[in-house]
């Protein structure tokens, strides 16, 4: 087996990847792996939750399917480019899991089982946030190549016009904005930052703006939210929505308790579009009980 080329991975992580790859006898340029998870049968009683974002979704026991079983409409996968293949992992690539086998193939199967929807009868688009951990300039063309294998599934932009489909891929982490803007056809979109508000980037390029909560707010749910910070939050959301962008914050409190509920309540009240969590059941229960945007589940 030739030595894999890994883009911007620390030496110790590279060594770990090589050891794991050798253990599973992974070919250096293997084709996309087969689906590694058995799809859970779609259940019409699951309420799709418009604000529910599964952070580090791939760390759950059943990546993607645990999120879908809790009604999540946004999931996040960290990816690494190794010898032309996209592997899942946070601190380094997992040689047993590819983006295709963990997300793309299962989503296509779900799409086909539900006659063109991710949830039965739900006609909105599920967000697949692809957080690039390796070098972005090298990774993005490979992501596009992978997404192009599923033309019926992914939202596409062609010369500024967007055709929404059942899944919308958004690139976060290490991104290549220049290449994305220049491409006449794209099947992925740019995850901006608060610093991009006012940049003039159209929502056809940047439909989402995400940022670290703790870089902009000091309040973590203990005691009342300072009025100045509440005003700031509402202004951020209003400004983003006026430009056609959705808003997400990461690094919000995620330990079950009153502080987390207080922050989530303020995010919902301000109109934040995606609430970030690793606690799928906790956010599902909260949104069904406290988000006026959510209707009662179908009988």
C-alpha positions as CSV (number, residue, x, y, z in Angstrom):
1,X,0.0,0.0,0.0
2,X,1.4,3.4,-0.9
3,X,1.6,6.1,1.7
4,X,-1.5,8.2,1.7
5,X,-1.3,11.9,1.1
6,X,-3.0,13.7,3.9
7,X,-3.6,17.5,3.6
8,X,-2.7,19.5,6.8
9,X,-2.9,16.7,9.3
10,X,-0.5,16.7,12.2
11,X,2.2,14.0,12.2
12,X,0.8,12.1,15.1
13,X,-2.6,12.0,13.4
14,X,-1.1,10.9,10.2
15,X,0.6,8.0,12.0
16,X,-2.6,7.0,13.6
17,X,-4.5,7.1,10.3
18,X,-1.8,4.9,8.6
19,X,-2.0,2.4,11.4
20,X,-5.8,2.2,11.2
21,X,-5.7,2.1,7.4
22,X,-3.2,-0.8,7.5
23,X,-5.4,-2.6,10.0
24,X,-8.4,-2.6,7.7
25,X,-6.3,-3.0,4.6
26,X,-7.7,0.1,3.1
27,X,-6.6,0.8,-0.6
28,X,-5.0,4.1,-1.1
29,X,-7.5,5.3,-3.6
30,X,-10.5,3.1,-2.8
31,X,-13.8,3.7,-4.5
32,X,-16.6,5.0,-2.3
33,X,-17.5,2.4,0.3
34,X,-20.8,0.7,0.5
35,X,-23.4,1.9,3.0
36,X,-22.3,0.9,6.5
37,X,-25.5,1.6,8.3
38,X,-28.9,-0.1,7.8
39,X,-31.5,2.6,7.2
40,X,-34.2,2.8,9.8
41,X,-37.7,2.5,8.2
42,X,-39.2,6.0,7.7
43,X,-41.9,6.8,10.2
44,X,-44.5,9.3,9.3
45,X,-45.0,10.1,13.1
46,X,-41.6,11.9,13.2
47,X,-42.0,15.6,13.3
48,X,-39.3,17.4,11.2
49,X,-37.8,20.1,13.3
50,X,-36.8,23.2,11.3
51,X,-34.3,24.5,13.8
52,X,-32.7,21.2,14.8
53,X,-29.0,20.9,13.9
54,X,-27.0,17.7,14.9
55,X,-23.5,18.9,15.7
56,X,-20.8,16.2,15.3
57,X,-23.6,14.0,14.0
58,X,-21.1,11.3,13.0
59,X,-20.2,10.6,16.7
60,X,-23.7,9.2,17.4
61,X,-24.2,5.4,17.5
62,X,-26.0,5.6,14.2
63,X,-24.8,8.6,12.3
64,X,-27.6,10.3,10.3
65,X,-30.2,7.8,11.3
66,X,-30.2,8.8,15.0
67,X,-30.7,12.5,13.9
68,X,-33.5,11.5,11.5
69,X,-35.2,9.5,14.1
70,X,-35.4,12.6,16.3
71,X,-36.7,14.9,13.5
72,X,-33.5,16.8,12.8
73,X,-33.4,18.7,9.5
74,X,-29.7,19.6,9.7
75,X,-26.7,17.4,10.3
76,X,-22.9,18.0,10.4
77,X,-20.1,15.8,9.3
78,X,-16.4,16.6,9.7
79,X,-14.4,15.4,6.6
80,X,-10.7,14.9,5.7
81,X,-9.3,14.5,2.2
82,X,-6.9,11.5,1.9
83,X,-5.7,10.4,-1.6
84,X,-8.8,11.7,-3.3
85,X,-11.3,10.2,-0.8
86,X,-13.3,12.0,1.8
87,X,-13.2,10.3,5.2
88,X,-15.3,11.2,8.3
89,X,-13.6,12.1,11.6
90,X,-13.1,15.0,14.1
91,X,-9.4,14.8,15.1
92,X,-8.4,12.8,12.1
93,X,-9.8,10.6,9.3
94,X,-11.5,7.3,10.2
95,X,-10.4,4.9,7.4
96,X,-13.6,2.8,7.8
97,X,-16.1,5.6,7.1
98,X,-16.4,7.8,4.0
99,X,-18.7,10.7,3.4
100,X,-20.5,8.7,0.8
101,X,-21.0,5.6,2.9
102,X,-22.0,7.4,6.0
103,X,-24.2,10.2,4.5
104,X,-24.6,10.3,0.7
105,X,-25.7,6.8,0.0
106,X,-28.1,6.5,3.0
107,X,-29.6,9.9,2.1
108,X,-30.2,8.7,-1.5
109,X,-31.8,5.5,-0.2
110,X,-34.0,7.5,2.1
111,X,-34.9,9.9,-0.7
112,X,-36.0,7.0,-2.9
113,X,-38.0,5.2,-0.1
114,X,-39.9,8.4,0.6
115,X,-40.7,9.3,-3.1
116,X,-38.3,12.2,-3.2
117,X,-38.4,13.4,0.4
118,X,-36.1,12.9,3.4
119,X,-39.2,12.7,5.7
120,X,-42.5,11.4,4.3
121,X,-44.5,14.2,2.9
122,X,-41.9,16.9,3.9
123,X,-41.0,19.0,1.0
124,X,-38.2,21.2,2.5
125,X,-34.5,20.5,2.1
126,X,-32.3,18.8,4.7
127,X,-29.0,20.6,5.3
128,X,-25.8,18.6,5.2
129,X,-23.1,20.7,6.7
130,X,-19.7,19.4,5.6
131,X,-17.1,20.8,7.9
132,X,-13.8,20.5,6.1
133,X,-10.9,19.7,8.4
134,X,-8.2,19.2,5.8
135,X,-7.0,21.8,3.3
136,X,-10.1,23.5,1.7
137,X,-8.7,24.3,-1.7
138,X,-7.9,20.6,-2.4
139,X,-11.1,19.2,-0.7
140,X,-13.8,21.3,-2.3
141,X,-13.4,19.9,-5.9
142,X,-13.6,16.4,-4.5
143,X,-16.7,17.2,-2.5
144,X,-18.3,18.6,-5.7
145,X,-17.3,15.5,-7.6
146,X,-18.9,13.3,-4.9
147,X,-22.1,15.3,-4.8
148,X,-22.4,15.2,-8.6
149,X,-22.9,11.4,-8.3
150,X,-26.3,12.2,-6.8
151,X,-27.8,14.8,-9.1
152,X,-31.4,14.0,-8.2
153,X,-30.7,14.5,-4.5
154,X,-28.7,17.8,-4.0
155,X,-29.7,21.4,-4.4
156,X,-27.7,22.9,-7.3
157,X,-26.7,26.4,-8.3
158,X,-26.3,27.1,-12.0
159,X,-25.0,30.6,-12.9
160,X,-26.7,32.2,-9.9
161,X,-30.0,30.3,-10.1
162,X,-30.7,27.8,-7.4
163,X,-32.8,24.6,-7.9
164,X,-33.6,23.3,-4.4
165,X,-33.8,19.6,-3.9
166,X,-34.2,17.2,-1.0
167,X,-30.7,17.9,0.5
168,X,-28.6,21.1,0.5
169,X,-24.9,20.7,1.1
170,X,-23.2,23.6,2.9
171,X,-19.4,23.8,3.2
172,X,-18.0,24.9,6.6
173,X,-14.5,24.8,8.2
174,X,-11.8,25.2,5.6
175,X,-13.6,26.7,2.6
176,X,-12.6,28.0,-0.8
177,X,-14.9,30.9,-1.4
178,X,-13.1,32.1,-4.6
179,X,-13.5,28.7,-6.3
180,X,-17.2,28.5,-5.2
181,X,-18.0,31.9,-6.6
182,X,-16.3,31.2,-9.9
183,X,-17.9,27.8,-10.5
184,X,-20.7,28.0,-13.1
185,X,-22.3,25.0,-11.5
186,X,-22.2,24.1,-7.8
187,X,-23.8,21.5,-5.6
188,X,-22.6,23.0,-2.4
189,X,-22.8,26.4,-0.7
190,X,-20.8,28.6,1.6
191,X,-21.2,28.7,5.3
192,X,-20.3,32.4,6.2
193,X,-19.4,34.0,9.5
194,X,-20.8,37.1,11.1
195,X,-17.9,39.1,9.6
196,X,-19.5,38.3,6.2
197,X,-22.7,40.2,7.0
198,X,-22.6,43.2,4.8
199,X,-20.2,41.6,2.3
200,X,-22.8,41.6,-0.4
201,X,-22.4,37.8,-1.0
202,X,-25.8,36.6,-2.4
203,X,-27.7,33.9,-0.6
204,X,-27.3,31.8,-3.7
205,X,-23.7,31.5,-2.6
206,X,-23.9,31.9,1.2
207,X,-27.3,30.8,2.5
208,X,-26.0,30.3,6.0
209,X,-24.0,32.4,8.5
210,X,-22.5,30.5,11.5
211,X,-20.3,31.7,14.3
212,X,-18.9,30.9,17.8
213,X,-21.4,32.1,20.4
214,X,-18.7,32.8,23.0
215,X,-16.9,35.2,20.6
216,X,-19.9,37.5,20.5
217,X,-21.8,37.0,23.7
218,X,-20.8,36.6,27.4
219,X,-24.1,35.3,28.6
220,X,-24.3,31.5,29.0
221,X,-27.8,31.1,30.4
222,X,-27.2,31.9,34.0
223,X,-29.4,34.7,35.2
224,X,-31.3,37.1,32.8
225,X,-29.8,37.7,29.5
226,X,-28.3,41.2,29.4
227,X,-30.6,43.5,27.5
228,X,-27.7,44.8,25.4
229,X,-26.8,41.2,24.3
230,X,-30.4,40.4,23.6
231,X,-30.7,43.5,21.4
232,X,-27.4,42.5,19.6
233,X,-28.7,39.0,19.0
234,X,-32.0,40.2,17.4
235,X,-30.1,42.7,15.3
236,X,-27.8,40.0,14.0
237,X,-30.7,37.8,13.0
238,X,-32.7,40.6,11.4
239,X,-29.7,41.8,9.4
240,X,-28.9,38.2,8.2
241,X,-32.6,37.5,7.3
242,X,-32.8,40.8,5.4
243,X,-30.0,39.5,3.2
244,X,-31.6,36.1,2.8
245,X,-29.2,34.2,5.1
246,X,-30.0,31.8,7.9
247,X,-28.2,31.9,11.2
248,X,-26.5,29.3,13.4
249,X,-24.3,29.6,16.5
250,X,-22.0,26.9,17.8
251,X,-20.4,26.6,21.3
252,X,-23.7,27.4,23.0
253,X,-24.3,25.6,26.3
254,X,-25.2,22.0,25.7
255,X,-25.4,20.4,29.1
256,X,-29.0,19.6,30.1
257,X,-30.4,22.1,32.6
258,X,-31.9,25.6,33.0
259,X,-29.0,27.4,31.5
260,X,-29.2,25.6,28.2
261,X,-32.9,26.0,28.1
262,X,-32.6,29.7,28.7
263,X,-30.1,30.1,25.9
264,X,-32.3,28.0,23.5
265,X,-35.3,30.1,24.5
266,X,-33.5,33.3,23.5
267,X,-32.3,31.8,20.3
268,X,-35.8,30.7,19.3
269,X,-37.3,34.1,20.3
270,X,-34.7,35.9,18.2
271,X,-35.5,33.7,15.2
272,X,-32.1,31.9,15.0
273,X,-32.6,29.3,12.3
274,X,-30.5,26.4,13.6
275,X,-29.9,25.3,17.2
276,X,-26.7,23.4,17.7
277,X,-26.6,20.3,19.9
278,X,-25.1,16.9,20.5
279,X,-28.2,16.0,22.6
280,X,-30.7,14.9,20.0
281,X,-33.5,13.9,22.4
282,X,-33.0,17.0,24.5
283,X,-33.4,19.4,21.6
284,X,-36.2,17.5,20.1
285,X,-38.2,17.7,23.4
286,X,-37.4,21.4,23.8
287,X,-38.5,22.4,20.3
288,X,-41.7,20.4,20.4
289,X,-42.6,22.1,23.7
290,X,-41.3,25.6,23.2
291,X,-40.9,26.5,19.5
292,X,-44.1,28.1,18.2
293,X,-42.8,27.3,14.6
294,X,-43.4,23.6,15.2
295,X,-46.8,22.1,14.7
296,X,-48.0,19.1,16.7
297,X,-46.7,15.8,15.3
298,X,-49.0,14.0,12.9
299,X,-51.2,11.3,14.3
